[in-house]
Structures are given as structure tokens and as C-alpha cells.
Amino acid sequence: MTSSVPGQEKTFVLLGTVSKPHGIRGELKVRPVTENPSNLCRYRRLFFAAEDGQDKVECTNVHARVNGKTVILRLNECTDRNRAEQFVGMRIWLASCDLPPVEADEFYLHTLEGKRARTTAGQVLGTVSGLLNSVQDVFVIRDGELEYLIPAVREFIAAIDETEIVFDLPPGLLEINRKEQIAD
């Protein structure tokens, strides 16, 4: 691994998590959280950090290949199994400036964070405060003590502009995906 990223002011996008070493030559088995796991094959400059995402360390992706639902990654800075063990549990990040440009009708989910969210009926939901990455990406929308979890699917997004995202949601979805935050 190389030294930490100076300044840490860059914005990063989560690509996946190292699940375990693969073989004896330092390869890493990665659980991707990207829509298309093969995207990891195209990025040469990756950043690794513990779960909290702080103190990212830059590494060079030498080779990556998709293996089922996982990606096998070989780094310039990791050449044996002992070193690969040290990467287990680390999250893999990409500097957002390294993302390829999107078409006019496309967007990256992370660019929606911080936008005001409302429904096509005019109900203000709050602000997109994050994304949950699991089987399906989910928007986390917060407004004070209220939190809504909305699946991040194109069919639910009616419009996006510089400051706002408008959702066209099926009846009942907000009610079943709403929870009140419990104060500590």
C-alpha cells in the first residue's frame, strides 16, 4: 500500500468489500456493491479503508476478473497471501473524479445524496441522506425524526434537477418503509 490520500477532501464512491484472500499470490476476493461487477476491472486507482471510510490508502489495480457474483482483484501492493489477509474486511473506494461520464439521461446514485426529496403529489419527504447497499440499493431519506427507505429503482424516479429528486411511488410504499428515529 502507498501512503494515505493527502487532504481527504475528495469524494469517493463505494465499490465493494474485501471478503477474503484468493490463492497464494495475494489476490483478493471482493463482494462488489456496484450494479455491474465488471466495472471494477476498468479502474486502476483504488482506495482501501476500514469500515468507517477514514484514512483511505491508494493502491494500484493490476488485474481484476469477475468470478460469479464476486470479483478477484490483484493489486500491485499485495503480492502474497499474508499481505492479502491484511485487506480482509476493508472497503474499496473509487475517487468520484475517476468515474466515467454518464449519458444525458443517466446518473450516479451517489450524486443524489443531499437533494431534497418529494413525491409527485407534492409531499416533501426530506433529504436524501445516504444509500444502503444490499441486494437492492435503497435511498435513505430523513426529515427530522422521520426516515423513509425507498428502493433506488428508475421506475420510482419521476424527475431530478440540481436540488431535488421527485419520486412517483406505488400506493402504500411510504407507509411500510417509514420509521421514526429514536433519540439517544
KAKA-V214959 format. One record per run of one state. SS is the DSSP state (~ for helix, > for strand, _ for the rest). FROM is the first residue (numbers start at 0). TO is the last residue. Records with the same first field share a line. If there is no record, write none. Layout:
SS=FROM-TO, FROM-TO
This chain:
_=0-2, 4-10, 22-25, 32-35, 41-43, 49-55, 67-68, 75-79, 85-89, 98-107, 112-114, 119-122, 132-136, 143-144, 151-152, 160-162, 167-171, 176-176, 180-183
>=3-3, 11-21, 26-31, 44-48, 56-66, 69-74, 90-94, 115-118, 123-131, 137-142, 145-150, 156-159, 163-166, 177-179
~=36-40, 80-84, 95-97, 108-111, 153-155, 172-175
